[in-house]
Amino acid sequence: MAQAEIPREVADAGLSDWYDTLNDPNKVKLRRYLQGIDTSSPQTFLVQLMERATEDHNYGLSIVAGEYAANHEMDDYSRFVITEGYIDGLFGAERFEEAKEACARNLDLFPLIKDRFLQENGGELPKHIACRNRLIDIVVGVEAGYDMADEILTQYVKMGLLDEGEKAYRMQSIKIHRMQKTFDNIFIYRPKE
């Protein structure tokens, strides 16, 4: 059987060796996301691939790309950006423990790359920062660790990942979420056996 041709975009990004390691279903899935993808570097290609795959709920492909990138040498900023995409893939695939570990790694990197991160985002923090948002999503939404939320958000403020106004808003949202979960549990009918 003839080997499938490596897509031009993959070759242009310098990722032919990686493509050869993919199984056939992932090769087919990857081809869906190639049109207009940035091939200027392996990093930009993989970041865009993870974004597109996650947006399409194809978390498995996003994780495969993130795992490949994680095993290569890169500067702190590149590692942070790659891990952001990887976190979203892990979260979408409900691999929460691995997502929390990736969040912790990126939160450790943030002080080292903060200035460049702000510069790359027009001097402001973007609304979506995976390591910040997904850690809270997991701790509160999955683990119901409501009491830890204040501690985590306070740490975010100290790191410059949130301002006090955003912290107050998020704490209010978490309180409402907690009350809703409490009421949901009260009003769930459970017949006796």
C-alpha positions as CSV (number, residue, x, y, z in Angstrom):
1,M,0.0,0.0,0.0
2,A,1.4,3.4,-0.9
3,Q,2.2,5.8,1.9
4,A,-0.2,8.8,2.1
5,E,1.4,12.0,0.8
6,I,2.4,14.5,3.5
7,P,0.2,17.6,3.2
8,R,2.1,20.6,1.9
9,E,1.2,22.7,4.9
10,V,2.6,20.1,7.3
11,A,5.8,19.9,5.3
12,D,6.1,23.8,5.1
13,A,5.8,23.9,8.9
14,G,8.6,21.4,9.3
15,L,6.4,18.8,10.9
16,S,6.7,15.9,8.4
17,D,8.3,13.6,10.9
18,W,5.5,14.3,13.4
19,Y,2.9,13.6,10.7
20,D,4.4,10.2,10.0
21,T,3.8,9.2,13.6
22,L,0.1,10.0,13.5
23,N,-2.4,7.1,13.1
24,D,-4.7,7.2,10.0
25,P,-7.8,8.7,11.8
26,N,-5.7,11.6,13.1
27,K,-4.2,12.2,9.7
28,V,-7.7,12.4,8.2
29,K,-8.8,14.7,11.0
30,L,-5.8,17.0,10.7
31,R,-6.4,17.5,7.0
32,R,-9.7,19.2,7.9
33,Y,-7.9,22.1,9.7
34,L,-5.1,22.8,7.1
35,Q,-6.7,25.4,4.9
36,G,-5.2,28.8,5.7
37,I,-3.2,27.5,8.7
38,D,0.0,29.5,9.6
39,T,3.0,27.4,8.5
40,S,5.7,29.9,9.5
41,S,7.0,27.7,12.3
42,P,6.1,24.4,14.0
43,Q,4.9,26.3,17.0
44,T,2.4,28.6,15.2
45,F,1.2,25.6,13.2
46,L,0.6,23.5,16.3
47,V,-1.0,26.3,18.2
48,Q,-3.5,27.0,15.4
49,L,-4.1,23.3,14.9
50,M,-5.0,22.9,18.6
51,E,-7.2,26.0,18.5
52,R,-9.1,24.7,15.4
53,A,-9.4,21.2,16.7
54,T,-10.6,22.3,20.2
55,E,-13.1,24.7,18.6
56,D,-14.4,21.7,16.6
57,H,-14.6,19.5,19.8
58,N,-11.8,17.3,18.4
59,Y,-10.0,17.3,21.7
60,G,-8.0,14.1,21.0
61,L,-6.1,15.7,18.0
62,S,-5.5,18.8,20.1
63,I,-4.0,16.6,22.8
64,V,-1.8,14.7,20.3
65,A,-0.4,18.0,19.0
66,G,0.1,19.4,22.5
67,E,1.9,16.2,23.7
68,Y,4.2,16.3,20.7
69,A,5.1,20.0,21.3
70,A,5.7,19.4,25.0
71,N,8.5,17.0,24.3
72,H,10.6,19.6,22.4
73,E,13.0,22.3,23.6
74,M,11.6,25.8,23.4
75,D,11.8,29.1,25.1
76,D,9.5,29.9,28.1
77,Y,7.1,32.0,26.1
78,S,6.7,29.4,23.4
79,R,6.1,26.7,26.0
80,F,3.5,28.9,27.7
81,V,1.6,29.4,24.4
82,I,1.7,25.8,23.4
83,T,0.6,24.6,26.8
84,E,-2.4,27.0,26.6
85,G,-3.8,25.1,23.7
86,Y,-2.9,21.8,25.3
87,I,-4.9,22.8,28.5
88,D,-8.0,23.5,26.4
89,G,-7.7,20.1,24.7
90,L,-7.3,18.2,28.0
91,F,-10.2,20.1,29.6
92,G,-12.5,19.4,26.7
93,A,-11.5,15.7,26.9
94,E,-12.4,15.7,30.6
95,R,-8.8,14.8,31.5
96,F,-9.0,17.1,34.5
97,E,-6.0,16.0,36.5
98,E,-3.7,16.4,33.6
99,A,-5.3,19.7,32.8
100,K,-4.7,20.9,36.4
101,E,-1.0,19.9,36.1
102,A,-0.6,21.7,32.8
103,C,-2.3,24.8,34.4
104,A,0.1,24.7,37.3
105,R,3.1,24.6,34.9
106,N,1.8,27.6,33.0
107,L,1.0,29.5,36.2
108,D,4.6,28.9,37.2
109,L,5.8,30.2,33.9
110,F,3.6,33.3,33.8
111,P,5.8,35.6,35.9
112,L,8.7,34.9,33.5
113,I,6.7,35.7,30.4
114,K,4.2,38.3,31.7
115,D,5.7,41.3,30.0
116,R,5.9,39.6,26.6
117,F,2.5,38.1,27.0
118,L,1.0,41.6,27.6
119,Q,3.0,43.1,24.7
120,E,1.7,40.4,22.4
121,N,-1.9,41.1,23.5
122,G,-1.9,44.9,23.1
123,G,-1.0,45.6,26.7
124,E,-4.0,43.9,28.1
125,L,-4.9,40.4,29.4
126,P,-7.1,38.5,27.0
127,K,-10.4,37.3,28.3
128,H,-9.4,33.7,27.7
129,I,-6.2,32.5,29.4
130,A,-6.5,28.8,29.7
131,C,-4.3,28.2,32.7
132,R,-6.2,30.8,34.7
133,N,-9.8,30.0,33.5
134,R,-9.6,26.3,33.3
135,L,-8.1,25.8,36.8
136,I,-11.1,27.6,38.3
137,D,-13.4,25.7,36.0
138,I,-12.0,22.4,37.3
139,V,-11.7,23.4,41.0
140,V,-15.2,24.9,41.2
141,G,-17.2,23.2,38.4
142,V,-15.8,19.7,38.6
143,E,-14.4,19.3,42.1
144,A,-16.9,21.7,43.9
145,G,-13.9,23.2,45.7
146,Y,-15.8,26.5,46.3
147,D,-13.7,27.4,49.4
148,M,-10.5,27.2,47.3
149,A,-11.8,29.7,44.8
150,D,-11.0,32.8,46.9
151,E,-7.5,31.6,47.5
152,I,-6.8,30.9,43.8
153,L,-8.3,34.2,42.7
154,T,-6.3,36.1,45.3
155,Q,-3.2,34.5,43.9
156,Y,-4.2,35.5,40.4
157,V,-4.5,39.1,41.5
158,K,-1.0,39.0,43.1
159,M,0.4,37.5,39.8
160,G,-1.3,40.2,37.7
161,L,-3.6,37.7,36.0
162,L,-6.8,39.4,37.4
163,D,-7.6,42.8,38.8
164,E,-9.6,43.2,42.0
165,G,-12.8,44.1,40.1
166,E,-12.7,41.0,38.0
167,K,-11.9,38.9,41.2
168,A,-15.0,40.3,42.9
169,Y,-17.1,39.6,39.8
170,R,-15.9,36.0,39.6
171,M,-16.4,35.4,43.4
172,Q,-20.0,36.6,43.0
173,S,-20.5,34.2,40.1
174,I,-19.0,31.3,42.1
175,K,-21.4,32.1,45.0
176,I,-24.3,32.0,42.7
177,H,-23.1,28.7,41.1
178,R,-22.7,27.2,44.6
179,M,-26.3,28.3,45.6
180,Q,-27.7,26.9,42.3
181,K,-25.9,23.5,43.0
182,T,-27.3,23.5,46.5
183,F,-30.8,24.1,45.3
184,D,-30.5,21.6,42.6
185,N,-29.5,19.0,45.1
186,I,-32.4,19.9,47.4
187,F,-35.0,19.6,44.7
188,I,-33.8,16.4,43.1
189,Y,-36.4,13.7,43.8
190,R,-34.9,10.4,44.8
191,P,-37.5,7.6,45.3
192,K,-36.8,5.2,48.1
193,E,-36.0,1.7,47.1
